[in-house]
């Protein structure tokens, strides 16, 4: 009898131990799975193409995003706004960068405008130019070829060398639209990047050009327009004429994109992403 009771007690102990063990095993498994889910890392390649004016922004965002996500590669091609949006329409990139609002024909392809920053367009001359303020009316006349010498504006007797961007440039489209000189400009030279315009104007006596505000340095003079300096404060106040959006367009809404694209836009909206945008001299959209 004693033997039977001992056997029964031992059997019950084994069963109890088994139940506890199974319970712990299930819990451990759930915790492991949850941990895996919580620590799942992004991976893959994110591709962007478009505006050369957005190079400084894209390089800063890409570097910061990849540092936070070591298994992700971000590649950006600086082909101009129009070309970037064509690549988006063709499905060869995830994001098309544009330094202007999208055109009707571009939205008809399914492109959706996502404004990530606001940029001013600075009118620049060589650093020795004596004319530091210009009216938007006179600026339009310069680009249409109606004013050709700085002496007509109170400067030295020096020919004005009109520099601009190539056709398809978002900066050019925005500049000509805002100044209302589309298809009327008489360019001496049309260059294919923001950096090229900056360098050419800096090195050419009498030159005038336009570039993204965030790239302006001491090699050129950024002119006041209608008495208003090209600053963040004046742009936000709506007083400075030449400002435009920096757009990262997607084919369809962001919510319809893959996880990597969604994570990119989530990062841009995060405090860290917003600090990157401000850090390169751009204005955060309201």
C-alpha positions as CSV (number, residue, x, y, z in Angstrom):
1,X,0.0,0.0,0.0
2,X,2.8,2.3,0.9
3,X,4.6,1.5,-2.3
4,X,1.4,2.4,-4.3
5,X,1.0,5.7,-2.5
6,X,4.7,6.6,-3.1
7,X,4.3,5.8,-6.7
8,X,1.2,7.9,-7.0
9,X,2.8,10.9,-5.3
10,X,5.9,10.6,-7.6
11,X,3.6,10.5,-10.6
12,X,1.8,13.6,-9.5
13,X,5.0,15.4,-9.0
14,X,6.3,14.5,-12.4
15,X,3.0,15.7,-14.0
16,X,3.1,19.0,-12.0
17,X,6.7,19.5,-13.1
18,X,5.8,18.8,-16.7
19,X,2.9,21.3,-16.6
20,X,5.1,24.0,-15.1
21,X,7.8,23.3,-17.6
22,X,5.4,23.5,-20.5
23,X,4.0,26.8,-19.1
24,X,7.5,28.3,-18.9
25,X,8.4,27.0,-22.3
26,X,5.4,28.7,-23.9
27,X,6.1,32.0,-22.1
28,X,9.7,31.8,-23.1
29,X,8.8,31.2,-26.7
30,X,6.3,34.1,-26.7
31,X,8.9,36.4,-25.2
32,X,11.5,35.3,-27.8
33,X,9.1,35.9,-30.7
34,X,8.1,39.3,-29.3
35,X,11.7,40.2,-28.8
36,X,12.4,39.3,-32.4
37,X,9.4,41.3,-33.6
38,X,10.5,44.3,-31.5
39,X,14.1,44.2,-32.7
40,X,13.4,43.4,-36.4
41,X,15.7,45.7,-38.4
42,X,15.0,47.4,-41.7
43,X,17.0,46.2,-44.6
44,X,17.2,46.8,-48.4
45,X,17.9,49.6,-50.7
46,X,16.0,52.9,-51.0
47,X,16.3,54.7,-54.3
48,X,15.8,58.4,-55.0
49,X,16.4,60.6,-58.0
50,X,15.8,64.2,-59.0
51,X,16.6,67.8,-58.0
52,X,20.2,68.8,-57.8
53,X,19.2,71.6,-55.4
54,X,18.2,68.9,-52.9
55,X,21.6,67.3,-52.8
56,X,22.7,68.8,-49.5
57,X,19.4,67.8,-47.8
58,X,19.4,64.3,-49.3
59,X,23.0,63.6,-48.4
60,X,22.4,64.7,-44.8
61,X,19.2,62.7,-44.4
62,X,20.7,59.6,-46.1
63,X,23.8,59.5,-43.9
64,X,21.7,60.0,-40.7
65,X,19.1,57.4,-41.8
66,X,21.7,54.8,-42.7
67,X,23.5,55.3,-39.4
68,X,20.2,54.5,-37.6
69,X,19.5,51.6,-39.9
70,X,22.9,49.8,-40.7
71,X,21.3,47.2,-43.0
72,X,19.8,49.9,-45.3
73,X,21.4,51.5,-48.3
74,X,20.1,54.8,-49.6
75,X,21.1,55.8,-53.1
76,X,20.4,59.2,-54.7
77,X,20.9,60.4,-58.2
78,X,20.9,64.1,-58.9
79,X,19.4,64.2,-62.4
80,X,17.1,67.3,-62.1
81,X,13.5,67.5,-61.0
82,X,11.8,66.6,-64.3
83,X,14.1,63.6,-64.8
84,X,13.6,62.4,-61.3
85,X,9.8,62.5,-61.7
86,X,10.1,60.6,-65.0
87,X,12.1,57.9,-63.2
88,X,9.4,57.7,-60.5
89,X,6.7,57.3,-63.2
90,X,8.7,54.6,-64.9
91,X,9.0,52.7,-61.6
92,X,12.8,52.8,-61.6
93,X,13.1,54.7,-58.2
94,X,11.1,54.8,-55.0
95,X,11.1,58.5,-54.6
96,X,11.3,61.4,-57.1
97,X,12.9,64.6,-55.8
98,X,11.5,67.9,-57.0
99,X,12.4,71.4,-56.0
100,X,9.0,72.7,-57.3
101,X,5.4,71.8,-57.1
102,X,4.3,68.9,-59.3
103,X,2.8,69.6,-62.6
104,X,-0.7,68.3,-63.7
105,X,0.9,65.9,-66.1
106,X,3.1,64.5,-63.4
107,X,0.2,63.9,-60.9
108,X,-1.7,62.2,-63.7
109,X,1.0,59.5,-63.7
110,X,0.1,58.8,-60.0
111,X,2.9,60.9,-58.4
112,X,1.9,62.3,-55.0
113,X,3.5,65.5,-53.7
114,X,5.1,65.2,-50.2
115,X,6.6,68.5,-49.1
116,X,9.5,67.9,-46.7
117,X,11.0,71.4,-46.6
118,X,10.8,74.9,-47.8
119,X,13.7,76.6,-49.6
120,X,14.4,80.1,-50.7
121,X,15.9,80.9,-54.1
122,X,18.7,83.4,-53.7
123,X,19.6,85.8,-56.5
124,X,23.4,86.0,-56.5
125,X,26.0,88.1,-58.2
126,X,29.8,88.2,-58.0
127,X,31.0,89.4,-54.6
128,X,32.4,92.7,-55.9
129,X,29.1,93.9,-57.4
130,X,28.0,97.2,-56.0
131,X,24.2,96.6,-56.6
132,X,23.1,94.8,-53.4
133,X,19.3,95.3,-53.7
134,X,17.1,94.9,-56.8
135,X,13.4,95.1,-57.5
136,X,11.6,92.1,-58.9
137,X,10.6,94.2,-61.9
138,X,14.3,95.0,-62.7
139,X,15.3,91.4,-62.1
140,X,12.7,90.3,-64.6
141,X,14.0,92.8,-67.1
142,X,17.6,91.5,-66.6
143,X,16.5,87.9,-67.4
144,X,14.5,89.0,-70.4
145,X,17.5,90.9,-71.8
146,X,15.9,94.4,-71.3
147,X,18.6,95.5,-68.9
148,X,22.1,94.5,-69.9
149,X,24.5,96.7,-67.9
150,X,24.8,97.2,-64.2
151,X,25.2,101.0,-64.7
152,X,21.5,101.0,-65.5
153,X,20.9,100.0,-61.9
154,X,23.4,102.3,-60.2
155,X,26.4,100.0,-60.5
156,X,29.6,100.0,-62.5
157,X,29.6,100.2,-66.2
158,X,29.8,96.4,-66.6
159,X,27.9,94.0,-68.8
160,X,25.5,91.7,-67.0
161,X,26.2,88.0,-67.6
162,X,22.9,86.2,-67.2
163,X,23.4,82.7,-65.7
164,X,20.6,80.2,-65.2
165,X,19.8,76.5,-65.0
166,X,19.0,74.0,-67.7
167,X,15.5,73.2,-69.0
168,X,13.9,70.7,-66.7
169,X,15.5,72.1,-63.6
170,X,13.1,72.6,-60.7
171,X,15.0,75.7,-59.6
172,X,14.6,77.2,-63.0
173,X,10.9,76.4,-63.3
174,X,10.2,77.9,-59.8
175,X,12.3,81.0,-60.5
176,X,10.7,81.7,-63.9
177,X,7.2,81.0,-62.6
178,X,7.6,83.2,-59.5
179,X,9.2,86.0,-61.5
180,X,6.7,85.5,-64.3
181,X,9.3,85.2,-67.0
182,X,8.7,81.7,-68.2
183,X,9.9,81.1,-71.8
184,X,11.2,84.7,-72.0
185,X,14.6,84.4,-70.5
186,X,17.8,85.3,-72.5
187,X,20.5,83.3,-70.8
188,X,24.1,83.7,-71.6
189,X,24.7,80.2,-70.1
190,X,22.5,77.4,-68.8
191,X,24.2,75.1,-66.3
192,X,23.1,71.7,-65.1
193,X,23.5,72.0,-61.3
194,X,23.2,74.4,-58.3
195,X,26.9,74.1,-57.6
196,X,27.9,74.9,-61.2
197,X,25.8,78.1,-61.1
198,X,27.3,79.2,-57.7
199,X,30.9,78.6,-59.0
200,X,30.3,80.3,-62.3
201,X,28.8,83.4,-60.8
202,X,31.5,83.6,-58.2
203,X,34.2,83.5,-60.9
204,X,32.6,85.8,-63.5
205,X,32.6,89.6,-63.1
206,X,29.2,91.1,-63.7
207,X,27.4,87.7,-63.5
208,X,24.0,87.1,-62.0
209,X,22.3,83.8,-61.2
210,X,19.9,82.0,-58.9
211,X,20.6,79.1,-56.5
212,X,19.1,77.4,-53.5
213,X,19.4,79.6,-50.5
214,X,21.0,76.9,-48.4
215,X,24.2,76.7,-50.6
216,X,25.0,80.4,-50.6
217,X,28.5,81.2,-49.2
218,X,30.9,84.0,-49.0
219,X,32.1,83.6,-52.6
220,X,29.0,85.4,-53.9
221,X,26.6,88.2,-52.9
222,X,23.0,87.2,-52.1
223,X,20.9,90.2,-53.2
224,X,17.9,91.7,-51.4
225,X,14.8,91.5,-53.5
226,X,12.3,94.4,-53.3
227,X,14.2,95.5,-50.1
228,X,13.7,92.1,-48.5
229,X,16.7,89.9,-47.5
230,X,16.6,86.2,-48.4
231,X,16.2,84.8,-44.9
232,X,14.1,82.2,-43.2
233,X,12.3,84.8,-41.2
234,X,11.3,86.8,-44.3
235,X,10.3,83.6,-46.2
236,X,8.1,82.4,-43.3
237,X,6.5,85.9,-43.1
238,X,5.7,85.6,-46.8
239,X,7.7,88.8,-47.6
240,X,10.4,87.3,-49.8
241,X,9.1,86.5,-53.2
242,X,11.3,83.6,-54.3
243,X,10.6,80.5,-52.2
244,X,9.6,77.0,-53.3
245,X,8.9,73.6,-51.8
246,X,11.3,70.6,-51.6
247,X,9.2,67.6,-52.6
248,X,9.8,63.9,-52.2
249,X,7.2,62.5,-54.5
250,X,5.9,58.9,-54.3
251,X,3.9,56.9,-56.8
252,X,0.7,56.7,-54.7
253,X,0.3,57.8,-51.1
254,X,3.0,57.2,-48.6
255,X,0.7,54.8,-46.8
256,X,0.7,52.6,-49.9
257,X,4.5,52.3,-50.1
258,X,6.7,49.5,-48.9
259,X,8.0,49.4,-45.3
260,X,11.3,51.0,-46.2
261,X,9.7,54.0,-47.9
262,X,7.3,54.4,-45.0
263,X,10.2,54.3,-42.5
264,X,12.0,57.0,-44.5
265,X,9.1,59.4,-44.2
266,X,8.5,58.5,-40.6
267,X,12.1,59.4,-40.0
268,X,11.8,62.7,-41.8
269,X,8.8,63.6,-39.6
270,X,10.7,62.6,-36.4
271,X,12.5,65.0,-34.2
272,X,15.8,63.7,-35.4
273,X,14.8,64.1,-39.1
274,X,13.4,67.6,-38.5
275,X,16.7,68.6,-36.9
276,X,18.6,67.3,-40.0
277,X,16.4,69.5,-42.2
278,X,16.9,72.6,-40.1
279,X,20.6,71.8,-39.8
280,X,21.2,72.2,-43.6
281,X,19.5,75.6,-43.6
282,X,16.1,74.7,-44.8
283,X,12.7,75.7,-43.4
284,X,10.3,73.2,-41.9
285,X,6.9,73.2,-43.6
286,X,3.9,74.2,-41.4
